[in-house]
Amino acid sequence: MNEPRTYVRPSMTANADNPHAAALLELRLVNAFNGETFVFPTGENEPAVARFDVILAPGGSGGGNALVHVHPGASETFTVKSGRLAVVMRGVEQFAEAGKSITIPAGTPHHFRNADAGPTEATVEFLPAEQHLRLFKNFATLAQNQPQWFSAKGDPHLLLIALVLHRYRDHLYLAGIPIFVQKLLFAALSPLAGLRGYRLEIEPRPSRSRR
């Protein structure tokens, strides 16, 4: 199995000679488990909408190795830039090609995959942003730096899921299990995860309700 890799690629800086160039650096995290590459802006200030790109290799999937999950407080929109994306919502599969978008309402069980013979690239947007940008940066960085914390299929170990989703609570939960049950379970397992050596690569920003 190829090890996941990280690339940091500087983009061109906007100036008078090149007013259309991007002003931020670009962080690429390659998750070889899923055939999934995340392309993040490196800026720390999160906008009202959390936005990043994802590139799926042929056969690649997203959403925790295609684990069905929900975002209880934010909608998620995929806008396809190239290729063909399949998004499954509540068991119903929808397809989008270049220039088309699919929006997943908050709280809707879903997962997605590449439905093209070649790579598929899409822009992902969460509204409201909350801390989804940091959450996905954290998961992608963990897959790169700590592959032993994932199964051969790319599923995070239970203690890692508990730690991450407890710290980033109210952002992502597994479908099919009541959220209140997951909150209780993750709160109980999170200290054990720390004792077993699991950790976050990117901590959530403190919010007023958690201070």
ZAMARGU-4260 file (C-alpha; in steps of 0.2 Angstrom, whole numbers, plus 5000, padded with zeros to 4 digits):
<rodrens>
0) 5000/5000/5000 | 5007/5017/4996 | 5009/5029/5010 | 4998/5044/5010 | 5008/5060/5005
5) 5008/5078/5008 | 5011/5092/4996 | 5012/5110/5000 | 5012/5120/4984 | 5014/5139/4983
10) 5002/5147/4971 | 5006/5163/4962 | 5003/5179/4973 | 4991/5192/4966 | 4999/5208/4961
15) 4997/5221/4948 | 5005/5211/4934 | 4994/5196/4938 | 4978/5201/4947 | 4969/5185/4945
20) 4982/5174/4954 | 4978/5166/4970 | 4985/5175/4986 | 4986/5160/4997 | 4997/5144/4998
25) 4989/5128/4994 | 4990/5112/5005 | 4987/5095/4997 | 4985/5080/5008 | 4984/5063/4999
30) 4974/5049/5007 | 4980/5034/4998 | 4967/5023/5008 | 4952/5032/4999 | 4961/5037/4983
35) 4956/5055/4989 | 4966/5071/4988 | 4961/5086/4998 | 4966/5103/4992 | 4965/5116/5006
40) 4969/5134/5007 | 4982/5137/5021 | 4974/5153/5028 | 4969/5151/5046 | 4954/5163/5045
45) 4938/5153/5041 | 4926/5162/5030 | 4907/5161/5032 | 4907/5146/5020 | 4920/5132/5023
50) 4927/5128/5006 | 4940/5116/4999 | 4943/5105/4984 | 4943/5086/4983 | 4951/5075/4970
55) 4945/5057/4969 | 4956/5044/4959 | 4947/5031/4949 | 4938/5020/4961 | 4941/5033/4975
60) 4928/5037/4988 | 4925/5051/5001 | 4917/5053/5018 | 4928/5041/5029 | 4931/5028/5016
65) 4912/5030/5011 | 4906/5028/5028 | 4888/5035/5028 | 4888/5050/5040 | 4878/5066/5044
70) 4883/5084/5047 | 4869/5090/5059 | 4872/5108/5058 | 4878/5112/5040 | 4873/5109/5022
75) 4886/5102/5011 | 4887/5106/4992 | 4898/5098/4979 | 4902/5107/4963 | 4910/5096/4950
80) 4925/5104/4941 | 4929/5088/4931 | 4924/5070/4930 | 4908/5063/4937 | 4903/5062/4955
85) 4890/5050/4963 | 4882/5056/4979 | 4871/5044/4989 | 4858/5053/5001 | 4847/5042/5011
90) 4851/5027/5000 | 4847/5036/4984 | 4861/5039/4972 | 4863/5055/4962 | 4876/5060/4949
95) 4884/5076/4944 | 4896/5080/4930 | 4907/5095/4927 | 4898/5112/4930 | 4884/5104/4940
100) 4881/5104/4959 | 4873/5093/4972 | 4868/5100/4989 | 4866/5089/5004 | 4854/5097/5017
105) 4860/5097/5035 | 4857/5081/5045 | 4855/5070/5029 | 4864/5053/5029 | 4876/5053/5014
110) 4892/5047/5006 | 4901/5050/4989 | 4912/5042/4977 | 4920/5044/4960 | 4909/5038/4946
115) 4921/5042/4932 | 4934/5031/4924 | 4947/5045/4927 | 4949/5057/4941 | 4935/5068/4947
120) 4938/5085/4955 | 4925/5094/4965 | 4924/5109/4976 | 4916/5106/4993 | 4907/5119/5003
125) 4899/5119/5020 | 4886/5132/5026 | 4888/5138/5039 | 4907/5135/5040 | 4907/5130/5058
130) 4924/5121/5060 | 4923/5109/5045 | 4938/5116/5037 | 4949/5111/5053 | 4940/5095/5055
135) 4944/5089/5038 | 4961/5095/5038 | 4964/5086/5054 | 4957/5069/5047 | 4967/5071/5031
140) 4983/5075/5041 | 4980/5060/5053 | 4978/5048/5038 | 4995/5054/5031 | 5005/5055/5048
145) 4997/5040/5057 | 4991/5027/5045 | 4992/5014/5059 | 4977/5022/5066 | 4967/5016/5051
150) 4961/4999/5045 | 4968/4992/5029 | 4952/4999/5021 | 4955/5016/5028 | 4942/5016/5042
155) 4948/5026/5057 | 4950/5015/5073 | 4935/5017/5085 | 4945/5026/5098 | 4951/5039/5085
160) 4934/5042/5079 | 4928/5044/5097 | 4942/5057/5101 | 4940/5067/5085 | 4921/5068/5084
165) 4920/5072/5103 | 4932/5086/5101 | 4923/5092/5085 | 4906/5088/5092 | 4891/5093/5082
170) 4900/5093/5066 | 4900/5075/5060 | 4891/5059/5066 | 4889/5041/5059 | 4872/5038/5051
175) 4860/5025/5059 | 4865/5027/5077 | 4856/5041/5087 | 4867/5056/5089 | 4864/5057/5108
180) 4870/5039/5110 | 4886/5044/5100 | 4889/5059/5110 | 4888/5048/5126 | 4899/5035/5119
185) 4912/5047/5112 | 4913/5057/5128 | 4917/5040/5138 | 4930/5034/5125 | 4939/5050/5122
190) 4949/5050/5138 | 4954/5031/5134 | 4959/5036/5117 | 4971/5049/5124 | 4978/5036/5136
195) 4981/5025/5121 | 4991/5038/5112 | 4978/5044/5100 | 4979/5063/5097 | 4973/5077/5085
200) 4984/5085/5073 | 4973/5101/5072 | 4963/5106/5087 | 4946/5114/5086 | 4945/5133/5090
205) 4937/5135/5107 | 4919/5141/5106 | 4910/5151/5119 | 4898/5137/5123 | 4914/5126/5127
210) 4924/5138/5137
</rodrens>
